[in-house]
Amino acid sequence: MSTQPLSQKEIEDRLRELPGWSVEDTRLVRSYQLPDHFAATALVVHVAQVQQELNHHAELTLGYDTVAVAVHTHSAGGALTEKDFALAERVAAIAPGHQAD
């Protein structure tokens, strides 16, 4: 998977495929609301498993019933790459199974 920075057009095109995700300060970000703390913690653990599989890690912030995800590629100078979108797509795919909105 490429760690070459994506163009602005590529980023905009990819964002259309990821409802709820946006770019803030060069990071791909999304915040999820969950039913309670246990569900939020379970989502964090599941995301951690996905990160290990992809060997690409986001910053995760666990609140009482929220999980915030922020990712960019350090080896690409903090730019957004295909790796970031691959991780976001996997998180978006598993989140509904944790009742995340």
C-alpha positions in Angstrom: 0.0 0.0 0.0 1.4 3.4 -1.0 2.7 5.9 1.4 2.9 8.6 -1.3 0.9 11.7 -0.3 -2.5 11.9 -2.0 -3.5 15.0 -4.1 -6.2 17.3 -2.8 -8.5 15.9 -5.5 -7.8 12.3 -4.5 -8.5 13.2 -0.9 -11.8 14.9 -1.8 -12.8 11.9 -3.9 -12.0 9.4 -1.2 -13.9 11.5 1.5 -17.1 11.1 -0.6 -16.9 7.4 0.1 -16.5 7.9 3.9 -19.6 9.6 5.4 -18.9 11.4 8.7 -15.1 11.6 8.0 -13.4 14.9 7.4 -9.9 16.4 7.2 -8.7 18.6 10.0 -5.2 19.9 10.2 -3.9 17.4 7.7 -5.5 14.5 9.6 -8.4 12.2 8.6 -10.8 12.4 11.5 -14.1 11.0 12.7 -15.9 10.9 16.1 -18.3 8.2 17.0 -21.1 8.2 19.5 -21.8 4.9 21.2 -24.5 3.7 23.7 -22.2 3.6 26.7 -18.6 3.3 27.9 -18.4 -0.5 27.5 -19.4 -0.2 23.8 -16.9 2.7 23.3 -14.1 0.6 24.9 -15.0 -2.4 22.7 -14.8 -0.3 19.6 -11.3 1.0 20.6 -10.1 -2.6 21.1 -11.5 -3.6 17.8 -9.8 -0.6 16.1 -6.6 -1.6 17.8 -6.8 -5.0 16.3 -7.4 -3.6 12.8 -4.4 -1.2 13.2 -2.2 -4.2 14.1 -3.4 -6.0 11.0 -2.7 -3.0 8.7 0.5 -2.0 10.6 -0.9 1.6 10.6 -2.0 3.3 13.7 -4.3 6.2 14.4 -4.7 8.4 17.5 -7.7 7.1 19.4 -9.4 9.2 22.1 -11.8 7.3 24.4 -14.5 9.2 26.2 -17.4 7.9 28.3 -19.5 7.1 25.2 -17.4 8.5 22.4 -14.4 7.4 20.3 -12.4 9.9 18.2 -10.1 8.7 15.5 -7.4 10.9 13.9 -4.9 9.5 11.4 -2.2 10.6 9.0 1.0 9.0 7.7 4.1 10.1 9.7 6.5 8.5 7.1 4.9 10.8 4.4 5.6 13.9 6.4 2.2 13.9 8.1 0.3 13.9 4.8 -2.7 11.7 4.0 -2.0 8.5 2.0 -3.8 5.5 0.8 -2.9 3.8 4.2 -5.0 6.4 6.1 -8.0 5.8 3.9 -7.6 2.0 4.2 -7.7 2.3 7.9 -10.6 4.7 7.9 -12.6 2.4 5.6 -12.0 -0.6 8.0 -13.0 1.5 11.0 -16.2 2.7 9.2 -17.0 -1.0 8.4 -16.7 -2.2 12.0 -18.3 0.8 13.8 -21.9 -0.2 13.1 -21.4 -3.6 14.7 -20.6 -1.6 17.9 -23.7 0.5 17.6 -21.6 3.5 16.8 -23.1 6.5 15.1 
